[in-house]
Amino acid sequence: KLELYPKGYATGYNKGISLYLFLVDFTDLINGKKLYVEYELRVRNLLNKKDATRMGRGWYVNTEHNRGIPNLLSLSDLHNSEKGFKIDDKVIVEVKLNLMVLDVHCLWISREANKAAHELVYHESVCLCNGMGIIPSRT
């Protein structure tokens, strides 16, 4: 989910547009899973190709469900009609996901009769890049 704060948020409050990418369903992240995302957040310029674009990256974990830019575009640039970011009260914001990696950690414990417990740690990363899913070989 993409959330726009037109008067800013956090360190961008009353300075500029804040734009955040929220992970809506984070229930899978509760058991040690985490999601790495590289993204571009953009406010389109409606007059020319000089969009306000910032790149970001980070991990979504069970305690952090959003990533974003607190000051993507200054309020003065937004409200200046000659700049071209807001025309007829219309603003276009976009997100481009460049990379998503789901990191999964699982732990299995096997016990054999009269022997010490053996631990087997299994690690799998699933990479989604440009709409293509890549699952690496298991080691």
Disulfide bonds with the S-S distance in Angstrom:
none
